[in-house]
Amino acid sequence: MSDTAPENRQSPASETAARVLRIEGEAVLSLADALPEDFDAAVEAILATRGRVILSGIGKSGHIARKISSTFASTGTPSAFVHAAEASHGDLGMVMPGDLAILISNSGETAELRDIVAHAARFSIPIVAISGNAGSTLMSAADYRLTLPPAPEACALGMAPTTSTTLTLALGDALAVAVMERRGFLPEQFRTFHPGGKLGARLSKVAQLMHGVEALPLVDVARPMPETLVVMSEKGFGIAGVTEGGRLVGVISDGDLRRNMGHLMERRAGEVATRSPRVIAPDLLAAEALAVMSENKITALFVTDGEGTPLGILHLHDCLRAGLV
């Protein structure tokens, strides 16, 4: 028997996959190294648009156009997709003065785009064209020309839209993100357009998930422990906040109760509490609060203002219900 380990051979399918990914990856890198000359001007034109950014294309280009439009819309730029063929049958009414059109065609000779081009010229609607053919009819009609670098399609026949659509999608993402950053788009604005699912949850603020003042298990520093235990039981968070002069100065947890078990019922809340507890501000992300809980192995955080006044409480279960983890 040979002591030589068997050679790790890729299957034919894996070899194909690796080849496709290399071809497309190299094409994207070449685009990053040589962005179209009109890229910056196209970003400025989008920022100056008073209406919507209209995306259009046909076939695979249409699918890519729809996704780019969605990315614009979700990052603060009003956008809509118009199907190139349907545009000629009434949907041109969706493209209005004040809009900007991004038209996609790898060949630049897509017949279905001609009516949109004519409509844009009639109403002085700027056109950004994305194409792999710099000398095409579409590029000649465009105000801003984003030419894709020459790159082979990744399929064995060299015909199926693969590399070209990947390049177009990547360039569309680059446009949307560049515009987003120029606008100074903030996380809280992002959440406005992504309220559902885990993404929306991770962008939630503490104030949106916390229990309010009426639910707080608060006791004064001088409160006897028998009464403090009643408050902890009634509120159901497993902790009590200890206040002095309206400010949160300590927290009593199950661990504090165990450490003071010997003469617990003879003590007052301020004697049992852990002083200078971990707190969080209401305007921080709930994900940050969850990280604090995890790091300190605690299950609840009091929410306070800058003066230490208790405003609410956030429990681990609230984060779980919101889908943060």
PALO-602013 format. One record per atom (N, C-alpha, C): x negated, y, z negated; residue in three letters. Coordinates in pm, whole numbers, plus 32768, in hexadecimal, padded with zeros to 4 digits. Layout:
// PALO-602013
XYZALA;...
This chain:
// PALO-602013
7FAB7F878000MET;800080008000MET;7FA8807C8000MET;7FC880DD8051SER;7F7881578059SER;7F9381B17FE3SER;7F2981F37FB0ASP;7F3A82527F42ASP;7F6082DD7F75ASP;7F6482ED7FF8THR;7F8283708031THR;8017838E8024THR;803A84047FEEALA;80C7842B7FDEALA;8105843F8067ALA;8185841E8077PRO;81C7843080F9PRO;81CA84C28121PRO;81B684DC81A0GLU;81B6856681D1GLU;824285A181C7GLU;8249861C8198ASN;82CA86608187ASN;82F3869C820DASN;834086508257ARG;836A867C82DCARG;83F486BC82D6ARG;840687278320GLN;84898765832BGLN;84DF8717838EGLN;856087168374SER;85BC86D983D3SER;85C98735844BSER;85F7870184BDPRO;860C87578532PRO;866487D08513PRO;86CE87BA84C2ALA;8726882A849FALA;86DD8892844DALA;8689886583EFSER;863E88C3839CSER;85D8891083EFSER;859D88CD844FGLU;853D891184A7GLU;8583897E84F8GLU;85FB895E8527THR;864889C38572THR;866A8A3A8519THR;86978A1B84A0ALA;86BD8A868443ALA;86468AE08427ALA;85D28AA3840EALA;855A8AF283F1ALA;85348B498467ALA;85418B1284E0ARG;85208B5F8558ARG;857C8BD68568ARG;85FE8BBF8555VAL;86608C2A8563VAL;86438C9A84FFVAL;862A8C748482LEU;86128CD8841ALEU;85928D278435LEU;852C8CE38468ARG;84B08D2B8487ARG;84C68D9084F9ARG;850C8D638560ILE;85248DBC85D3ILE;85738E3785A7ILE;85DE8E20855CGLU;86318E918532GLU;85E98EE884CCGLU;859F8EA78470GLY;85568EF4840CGLY;84EB8F4C844AGLY;84A38F1784A9GLU;843B8F6584EDGLU;84798FDA853AGLU;84EF8FC48572ALA;8532903085BCALA;855A90A0855DALA;858F907E84E9VAL;85B790E48487VAL;853D91328458VAL;84CF90ED8440LEU;845591318415LEU;842191908481LEU;842E916684FFSER;840291BE856BSER;845A923B8572SER;84DA922B8553LEU;8535929E8551LEU;851092FC84DELEU;84EC92C2846AALA;84C5931383F6ALA;844793648415ALA;83EF932A8463ASP;8370936D8483ASP;838093D784EEASP;83ED93D08539ALA;8401943185A7ALA;8495945185B2ALA;84C894A08553LEU;855594C78557LEU;8571951B85D3LEU;85EB95138609PRO;860E9565867DPRO;85F595FA8662PRO;85CA964086C5GLU;85A696CD86B6GLU;861997228683GLU;869596FF86A8ASP;8709974F8680ASP;8742972885F8ASP;870096D185AEPHE;873B969E8532PHE;8758971084CFPHE;86F7976584B4ASP;870B97D28453ASP;877A98308481ASP;877B984E8503ALA;87E298A88538ALA;886D9869852BALA;887597E5853FALA;88F597A08531ALA;892697A684A0ALA;88CB97978440VAL;88EF97A283B3VAL;8926982D8396VAL;88E3989483C7GLU;8913991E83B1GLU;899C993383F0GLU;89B198FA8466ALA;8A33990984A8ALA;8AA298C68458ALA;8A869852841FILE;8AE9980D83CCILE;8B09985E8350ILE;8AA098968311LEU;8AB698E8829ALEU;8B09996482B9LEU;8AFC99988331ALA;8B459A118358ALA;8BD299F58388ALA;8BF699778398THR;8C7A995383CETHR;8CE89975836ATHR;8D4B99C18396ARG;8DBB99E78340ARG;8E26997A833AARG;8E30992C83A4GLY;8E9398C283A9GLY;8E57983C8381GLY;8E7497D683D2ARG;8E45974F83B3ARG;8DD997248415ARG;8D8B96C183EAVAL;8D2C96818443VAL;8D7396088481VAL;8D88960D8503ILE;8DD095A5854CILE;8D6B95428586ILE;8D7C94C3856ALEU;8D27945B85A4LEU;8D77940D860BLEU;8D3793EC867DSER;8D7C939E86E2SER;8D1B9347872FSER;8D4E92D8875EGLY;8D02927A87AEGLY;8D5F920B87D9GLY;8D2C91AD8825ILE;8D7D913D8854ILE;8D2E90BC883CILE;8D74904F8827GLY;8D318FCF8812GLY;8CDF8FD08792GLY;8C648F978799LYS;8C0D8F928722LYS;8BEC901F86F2LYS;8BDA907B8750SER;8BBF91068729SER;8C33914186DBSER;8CAD911786FEGLY;8D23914586B5GLY;8D2291148625GLY;8CFA90948612HIS;8CF2905F8589HIS;8C8D90AD8537HIS;8C1B90CA8574ILE;8BB39116852EILE;8BE491A48510ILE;8C2991E08570ALA;8C5E9267855DALA;8CBF926C84E9ALA;8D13920684DEARG;8D7592028471ARG;8D2E91FE83E9ARG;8CC391AC83E1LYS;8C7991A28362LYS;8C3492258341LYS;8BF6926683A3ILE;8BB292E5838AILE;8C15934E835BILE;8C8A93518398SER;8CF293AE836FSER;8D19939782DDSER;8D25931882B8SER;8D4892F7822ESER;8CDC932681CESER;8C5E931981F6THR;8BEF934581A1THR;8BF193DC818FTHR;8C09942681FBPHE;8C1694B781EFPHE;8C8694DC818EPHE;8CFA949F81A1ALA;8D6E94C38150ALA;8D5694A780BCALA;8D0F943A809ESER;8CFB94148012SER;8C8B94617FCFSER;8C4294B1801ETHR;8BD494FF7FE5THR;8BEA95967FF5THR;8C6895BD8002GLY;8C8A964B7FFBGLY;8C9B9694807DGLY;8C93964E80EFTHR;8CA7968F8171THR;8D28965B81AFTHR;8D9196AD81BAPRO;8E0E967E81F6PRO;8DF596438281PRO;8E2795CB8297SER;8E0895858314SER;8E7B952A833ASER;8E82950B83BCALA;8EE894AF83EDALA;8EB194678468ALA;8EDF93EB847BPHE;8EBB939E84F1PHE;8F2C93A68557PHE;8F0A93C185D3VAL;8F6A93C38640VAL;8F3F935A86A6VAL;8F9792FA86C1HIS;8F7892918722HIS;8F6F92D087ACHIS;8F0292B587F2ALA;8EEA92F78873ALA;8F5892DC88D8ALA;8F8A926288DEALA;8FF49242893FALA;907992808917ALA;9099927E8895GLU;911892B88867GLU;911893508875GLU;90A1938D8874ALA;909A941F8881ALA;90DE944E8900ALA;90D19401896BSER;910C942789EBSER;91A2941689EESER;91DB93DC8987HIS;926B93C28983HIS;92AC9407890BHIS;927B947F88ECGLY;92BB94D08885GLY;926694EF880EGLY;91FF949C87F2ASP;91B094B3877AASP;914D95258786ASP;9143956087FELEU;90F195D9880BLEU;9127964A87B4LEU;91A996418792GLY;91E496A48739GLY;91A796A386AEGLY;915B9638868EMET;91199630860CMET;9095967D860BMET;906796A78680VAL;8FE796EE868CVAL;9006978086A7VAL;8FEA97D68646MET;90189860864BMET;8FA498C2864BMET;8FBD993E867BPRO;8F5799A7866DPRO;8F2C99B485DBPRO;8EAC99C485C6GLY;8E7799C7853EGLY;8E3999438515GLY;8E5A98D68561ASP;8E1F98548547ASP;8D97984A858CASP;8D5297DE8570LEU;8CD697BA85B7LEU;8CE2972785DBLEU;8CB997038654ALA;8CC796788681ALA;8C3E9635868BALA;8C3495BE864EILE;8BBF95688661ILE;8BEB94F386B7ILE;8BB694EF8732LEU;8BDF948A8792LEU;8B6D942687A5LEU;8B9193A687A5ILE;8B2C933C87A7ILE;8B3E92E48822ILE;8AD292D4886DSER;8AD1927988E0SER;8A3F925888FESER;8A1B91DA88F4ASN;898F91B6890BASN;896591D6899AASN;89BF91BB89F9SER;899E91D98A86SER;89AF926C8AA6SER;8A0792AF8A5BGLY;8A26933B8A78GLY;8A82934D8AEEGLY;8AB792DE8B23GLU;8B0D92E48B99GLU;8B9692A78B7EGLU;8BBD929F8AFFTHR;8C3E92628ADBTHR;8CB192B68B13THR;8CFF92798B6BALA;8D6A92C38BB0ALA;8DD392F68B4EALA;8DEF92A98AE6GLU;8E5A92CF8A88GLU;8E3B934F8A3BGLU;8DBB93798A37LEU;8D9893F389EELEU;8DAA94728A41LEU;8DC594618AC4ARG;8DC894D78B1BARG;8E35953A8AF4ARG;8EA995088ACEASP;8F1695638AAAASP;8EF795AF8A29ASP;8EB4956D89CAILE;8E8D95B38950ILE;8E26961F8970ILE;8DC6960089C7VAL;8D61966289EFVAL;8DA496DB8A30VAL;8E0396C28A8BALA;8E4897308ACFALA;8E9A97828A6CALA;8EDC973C8A0FHIS;8F2D977F89A8HIS;8ED397D78951HIS;8E6097A3892BALA;8E0497EF88D7ALA;8DD2986C8920ALA;8DB6985E89A1ALA;8D8898D289EEALA;8DF5993B89F9ALA;8E70990F8A0CARG;8EE1996C8A1BARG;8EF699C0899DARG;8EE599838925PHE;8F0299C888A8PHE;8E8399ED885APHE;8E1199EE88A0SER;8D919A188863SER;8D7299C887E4SER;8D87994687EBILE;8D6998EC877BILE;8CDC98B4878FILE;8C7F98D08734PRO;8BF5989F8746PRO;8BF09806874EPRO;8B9597D487A0ILE;8B84974387AFILE;8AF7971C8783ILE;8AF296B9872AVAL;8A759675870AVAL;8A7C95ED874DVAL;8A1E95CF87A5ALA;8A1F954F87ECALA;89B294F487B5ALA;89D5947587A0ILE;89739410877AILE;896F93A987EAILE;88FB939A8829SER;88F09341889DSER;8860931588ADSER;885192A488EFGLY;87CC92758910GLY;879E92A38999GLY;87F292F189DFASN;87D4931D8A68ASN;87D093B58A6BASN;875693EC8A62ALA;8746947E8A59ALA;877C94C68AD4ALA;877D94858B49GLY;87A894C88BC3GLY;883794AA8BEAGLY;888594788B8DSER;890F944E8BABSER;896E94C58BB4SER;89E694A68BE7THR;8A4E950C8BF3THR;8A7595438B6BTHR;8A8294EB8B08LEU;8AA895168A82LEU;8A3F95748A47LEU;89C195508A54MET;895895A48A1BMET;8950962B8A61MET;896D962D8AE1SER;896C96AC8B2BSER;89DA97098AFBSER;8A4A96D08ACFALA;8ABC97208AA2ALA;8AB0974B8A11ALA;8A54970E89C4ALA;8A4D97238934ALA;8A0497A58911ALA;8A2A97DC889EASP;89E398508868ASP;896998258818ASP;897397B087DATYR;890697798788TYR;88F196E887B3TYR;887796C887DAARG;885A96448813ARG;880395F387B4ARG;883A95858784LEU;87F1952B872BLEU;87D294AC877ALEU;875D94AA87B6THR;8738943A880DTHR;86F793CB87BBTHR;8728935187CDLEU;86EE92DE8788LEU;866D92B387CELEU;860A92868782PRO;858E925A87C1PRO;85A391D9880FPRO;855591C28877PRO;8563914588C2PRO;853D90CF8869PRO;8594906A8866ALA;857B8FF38815ALA;85CC8F81884FALA;85948F088852PRO;85DE8E97888BPRO;86518E6C8831PRO;86C08E42886FGLU;872A8E058821GLU;86F38D8387E6GLU;872A8D598773ALA;86F08CE9872AALA;87208C60875AALA;87878C5D87AECYS;87B98BDC87DCCYS;875D8BA48849CYS;87618B20885DALA;87088ADE88BDALA;871F8B0F894BALA;879B8B378969LEU;87B98B6989EFLEU;87928BFB8A02LEU;877B8C408991GLY;87598CCD8999GLY;87CD8D2589C3GLY;88488CF389ADMET;88BE8D3D89DDMET;89208D61896DMET;89328D0A890BALA;89958D2488A2ALA;896A8D9C884EALA;89C58DFC8835PRO;89A18E7087E3PRO;89788E438756PRO;88FA8E4C8739THR;88C58E2386B5THR;88678E908682THR;87F38E9986BDTHR;87958F018694THR;87D08F8C86AATHR;88138FA08719SER;884A90248738SER;88B3904F86D2SER;89098FF186AATHR;896F90158647THR;8932902A85BDTHR;88CA8FDB859DTHR;88858FEF851DTHR;884590798518THR;880490A08584LEU;87C79125858ALEU;882F9194857DLEU;88A0918285C1THR;890991E885BBTHR;894191F5852FTHR;8959918484EELEU;898D91868466LEU;892991C88407LEU;88A991A58414ALA;884291DF83BEALA;8837927683D4ALA;883F92A18451LEU;88389330846FLEU;88B293798437LEU;892893398440GLY;89A193748406GLY;899693828370GLY;895F931B832EASP;89499324829DASP;88E99395827CASP;887F93A182CCALA;881E940C82B5ALA;885F949682C0ALA;88B694A88324LEU;88FF95268333LEU;8956954282B9LEU;89A594DE8291ALA;8A0394F08222ALA;89BA950F81A0ALA;894E94C88186VAL;890494DF8109VAL;88BD9565810BVAL;8886958B817EALA;8845960D8188ALA;88A9967E816EALA;8921967181A6VAL;898996D58190VAL;89B596D480FEVAL;89C6965D80C6MET;89EE964E803AMET;898C96947FDDMET;890A967F7FF4GLU;88A696BC7F9DGLU;88A097537FB0GLU;88B29782802BARG;88B598128043ARG;892C98537FFEARG;899A980A7FF4ARG;8A1098407FB0ARG;89FF98407F19ARG;899D97F87EE6GLY;898F97EA7E55GLY;89FD97977E19GLY;8A24972D7E60PHE;8A9296D67E36PHE;8A6F96937DB1PHE;8AC8969D7D4ELEU;8AAE966E7CC6LEU;8AF195E87CAALEU;8ABE959E7C46PRO;8AFA951C7C24PRO;8B8F95257C04PRO;8BB895917BBEGLU;8C46959C7B9CGLU;8C9C95B27C19GLU;8C6595F67C7EGLN;8CAC96047CFCGLN;8CB4957E7D45GLN;8C4895317D3CPHE;8C4694AD7D7BPHE;8CB494567D40PHE;8CC7945E7CBDARG;8D2D940C7C7CARG;8DBA94327CABARG;8DCD94B27CCFTHR;8E5094DF7CFFTHR;8E7C948E7D78THR;8E1C94687DCDPHE;8E3B941D7E46PHE;8E2A93877E34PHE;8DFD935C7DBBHIS;8DE792CD7DA0HIS;8E2292A87D18HIS;8EA492C17D02PRO;8EDB92A87C7CPRO;8EED92167C5APRO;8EEC91BE7CBCGLY;8F0891317CA1GLY;8E8B90DD7C96GLY;8E9A90677C55GLY;8E2F90057C50GLY;8DBE902A7BF3GLY;8D538FDB7BF8LYS;8CE28FEE7B9ELYS;8C9B90727BB9LYS;8C95909C7C37LEU;8C52911A7C56LEU;8C99918E7C11LEU;8D1D918F7C19GLY;8D6991F87BD6GLY;8D5591F47B40GLY;8D51917C7B07ALA;8D3F916D7A77ALA;8CB891A47A4CALA;8C4E91867A98ARG;8BC891B17A72ARG;8BB992487A7AARG;8C1292897AC4LEU;8C0C931A7ACFLEU;8C6D935F7A71LEU;8CB293117A1CSER;8D0E934A79BBSER;8CC09393794DSER;8CFA93FF791DLYS;8CBF944778ADLYS;8CF1940C782ALYS;8CA3942177C1VAL;8CC893F2773CVAL;8D5394257716VAL;8D6D94A57735ALA;8DED94E37711ALA;8E64949E7752ALA;8E4E945C77C2GLN;8EBB94197809GLN;8EDE939277CAGLN;8E8293577782LEU;8E9992D27749LEU;8EA992D176B2LEU;8E7F933B7670MET;8E7C933A75DDMET;8F09934675A2MET;8F16931B7523HIS;8F8F933374D3HIS;8F8393BD7496HIS;8FF29405748FGLY;8FF1948F7460GLY;8FEA949C73CAGLY;8FF4951A739DVAL;8FE4953B730FVAL;904794EF72B8VAL;90C294DF72EAGLU;912A949E7297GLU;9109940D7277GLU;90B293CF72C4ALA;9091934372ADALA;901493307258ALA;8FD3939F7232LEU;8F51939471EFLEU;8F5C935F7161LEU;8F0692FF713DPRO;8EFE92CD70B3PRO;8E9D93237063PRO;8ECD93957031LEU;8E7793F56FEDLEU;8E9793FB6F58LEU;8E2F94066F05VAL;8E3D94196E74VAL;8DD894806E46VAL;8DF994C66DDCASP;8D9D95276DA2ASP;8D3094DE6D54ASP;8CBD95216D42VAL;8C4E94E26CFCVAL;8C7494B86C6EVAL;8CD494FF6C33ALA;8CFA94E16BA9ALA;8D6994796B9EALA;8D9994446C0FARG;8E0893E46C0EARG;8DDD93626BCCARG;8E29932F6B6APRO;8E0792AE6B2BPRO;8E0A923E6B93PRO;8DB691DA6B7EMET;8DAC916E6BDFMET;8E2C911C6BEFMET;8E7A91066B84PRO;8EF890BC6B9APRO;8F5191026C02PRO;8F5991886BFCGLU;8FA991D26C5DGLU;8F6691D16CE7GLU;8EE391D56CE7THR;8E9A91D06D65THR;8EB4914E6DAFTHR;8EB690DF6D65LEU;8ED1905D6DA1LEU;8F5C90576DDELEU;8FBC909B6DA0VAL;904490A06DD6VAL;904390E86E5EVAL;8FFA91596E65VAL;8FF291A46EE3VAL;8FB1914F6F50VAL;8F4491096F2EMET;8F0090B46F90MET;8F5D90486FC4MET;8FAC900F6F6BSER;90088FA36F91SER;90798FD96FE9SER;90AF904C6FC5GLU;91209084700EGLU;90FA90AD709DGLU;908590E970ADLYS;905E911D7130LYS;902B90B0718ELYS;8FF290457155GLY;8FD18FD071A6GLY;8F558FD871FCGLY;8EF8903471DFPHE;8E7D903D722DPHE;8E088FF771EBPHE;8E1C8FCC716DGLY;8DB08F897125GLY;8D4A8FE870EAGLY;8D61906A70F4ILE;8D0790CD70BAILE;8D5991417084ILE;8D1791957034ALA;8D5392117005ALA;8CED92807013ALA;8D1B92F4703FGLY;8CC493687047GLY;8CCE93B76FC6GLY;8C5D93E16F91VAL;8C59942B6F13VAL;8C3C94BD6F32VAL;8C9395166F01THR;8C8795A46F21THR;8C6995F66EA4THR;8C2D966A6EBEGLU;8C1496CB6E54GLU;8C2197556E92GLU;8C8197A26E62GLY;8C9998256E9CGLY;8CC5981E6F2DGLY;8D0A97B26F53GLY;8D3A97A36FDCGLY;8CD69769703DGLY;8C5B97547012ARG;8BF2971C7068ARG;8BDC96897048ARG;8BBD963C70B0LEU;8BA095AE709CLEU;8B1195A17067LEU;8B0495686FEFVAL;8A80955C6FB1VAL;8A5494CB6FA0VAL;8AB1946D6FB5GLY;8A8C93E26FA5GLY;8AF593846FDCGLY;8AD393056FE3VAL;8B2E929D7012VAL;8B2292256FB6VAL;8B9491E96F97ILE;8B96916E6F49ILE;8BBF90FC6FA5ILE;8B6890996FAFSER;8B8490237002SER;8B8D8FA76FAASER;8BAB8F356FE7ASP;8BAE8EB76F9CASP;8B288E9B6F5BASP;8ABC8EBF6F9FGLY;8A378EAA6F66GLY;8A238EFC6EE8GLY;8A548F776EE6ASP;8A498FCC6E6EASP;8A988F8F6DFAASP;8B0C8F566E19LEU;8B5D8F166DB0LEU;8B128EA06D73LEU;8AD48E4F6DC8ARG;8A8B8DDA6D94ARG;8A138E046D40ARG;89CF8E6E6D69ARG;89598E9B6D1FARG;897B8ED76C98ARG;89F88F016C86ASN;8A218F3F6C07ASN;8A8B8EED6BBDASN;8A8E8E6C6BD7MET;8AF98E176BA3MET;8AFC8E126B0BMET;8A868E1D6AC9GLY;8A7F8E0C6A37GLY;8ADD8E6769EBGLY;8ADB8EE86A05HIS;8B318F4869BDHIS;8B818F9C6A21HIS;8BAD8F5B6A8DLEU;8BEC8FA46AFBLEU;8C658FF46ACELEU;8CBC8FB76A7FMET;8D3B8FF86A5DMET;8D2A906A69FAMET;8CB2907869C3GLU;8C9790E56964GLU;8C57915D69AAGLU;8C36914D6A28ARG;8BEE91B66A6FARG;8C4C92106ABFARG;8C10927A6AF1ARG;8C5892D66B49ARG;8C1F92CB6BD7ARG;8C6D92FB6C37ALA;8C4892E76CC3ALA;8BBD931C6CE3ALA;8B9B93916CAFGLY;8B1A93CD6CCCGLY;8AA4937D6C98GLY;8ABC932A6C32GLU;8A5092D96BF7GLU;8A36925A6C49GLU;8A99922F6C93VAL;8A8F91B36CDFVAL;8A6691CC6D70VAL;8A8992416DA3ALA;8A78925D6E33ALA;89E6925F6E5EALA;89D1923A6EDBTHR;895192516F1FTHR;895392DF6F54THR;88F2932E6F27ARG;88F093BC6F4CARG;88B793D06FD8ARG;88D494467011SER;88A6946D7098SER;88C293FF70FESER;894293DC710FPRO;8964936E716APRO;8950939371FDPRO;894D932C7252ARG;894A934172E2ARG;89D19379730FARG;89CF93E4735DVAL;8A4A941E7394VAL;8A33943B7426VAL;8A9D9462746CILE;8A91948274FAILE;8AEE94F6751BILE;8ACB95427582ALA;8B1B95B575ABALA;8B899588760BALA;8BF995CF760EPRO;8C6B95A57663PRO;8C5295B176F8PRO;8BF496087721ASP;8BDF961D77B0ASP;8B7595C177ECASP;8B3E9566779ELEU;8ADE950677D5LEU;8B2994927817LEU;8AE4944B786ELEU;8B2093D778B0LEU;8B379368784BLEU;8BA79323785AALA;8BC592B37802ALA;8B599247780DALA;8B1C923B7883ALA;8AB091DA7894ALA;8A3B91F97838ALA;8A22927B7820GLU;89B792A177C3GLU;89DA92797735GLU;8A5992897710ALA;8A86925F768BALA;8A7691CA7679ALA;8A98917F76E1LEU;8A8A90EE76DBLEU;89F790C776C8LEU;899D910F770AALA;890E90F376FCALA;88DF910E766EALA;89149179762FVAL;88EF919875A4VAL;892091297547VAL;899B90FA755DMET;89D1908D750AMET;897B90107518MET;89588FF07593SER;89098F7875ACSER;887F8F81756DSER;88408FF5757BGLU;87B990077547GLU;87B58FFF74AFGLU;88209032746EASN;8822903773DCASN;88758FC8739CASN;88A88F6C73F2LYS;88F48EF973C1LYS;89698F247369LYS;89B68F86739CILE;8A2E8FB47356ILE;8AA48FA873B6ILE;8B1D8FAC737ETHR;8B948F9773D0THR;8BEA901373E1THR;8BC69081739FALA;8C1790FA73ACALA;8BBF91747396ALA;8BE691E273D7LEU;8B9F926173CALEU;8C0392D073AELEU;8BE49324734CPHE;8C34939C7339PHE;8C0B940473A0PHE;8C6E944D73D1VAL;8C5894B77434VAL;8C63953C73EAVAL;8BFD958F73F6THR;8BFB960E73ACTHR;8BDB9682740ATHR;8BFA96FB73DCASP;8BD097727426ASP;8B46979C73F7ASP;8B18980F7426GLY;8A91983C7405GLY;8A7D985D7373GLY;8AEC9872732AGLU;8AE49893729BGLU;8AF498187243GLU;8B0597A37280GLY;8B1597297232GLY;8BA4970D7209GLY;8C0497577241THR;8C9197407222THR;8CC396C7726FTHR;8D019666722CPRO;8D3295EE7272PRO;8DA3961072D1PRO;8D9895DE734ELEU;8DFD95F673B5LEU;8E44957673DELEU;8E03950673CBGLY;8E3C948773F7GLY;8DE0941473D2GLY;8E07939D7401ILE;8DB6932573E9ILE;8DC292CC7464ILE;8D529293748CLEU;8D4C923974FELEU;8D1F91B174CELEU;8D70914A74EAHIS;8D4F90C174BFHIS;8D2090717538HIS;8CCF900C751CLEU;8C9F8FB37585LEU;8D128F7A75D6LEU;8D818F5A7594HIS;8DF48F2075DAHIS;8E2F8F827640HIS;8E2590047623ASP;8E5690677683ASP;8E0490627703ASP;8D82904E76F5CYS;8D2A90437769CYS;8D488FC477B7CYS;8D638F577770LEU;8D838EDA77B2LEU;8E058EE57800LEU;8E6B8F2177C3ARG;8EED8F317806ARG;8EE08F877883ARG;8E868FEA787FALA;8E76904478F2ALA;8E2690047962ALA;8DE98F907946GLY;8D9C8F4B79ADGLY;8D0B8F7879B7GLY;8CD58FB0794BLEU;8C4B8FDF794DLEU;8BE88F6C7952LEU;8C0E8EF87921VAL;8BB58E847923VAL;8BFD8E0D795EVAL;
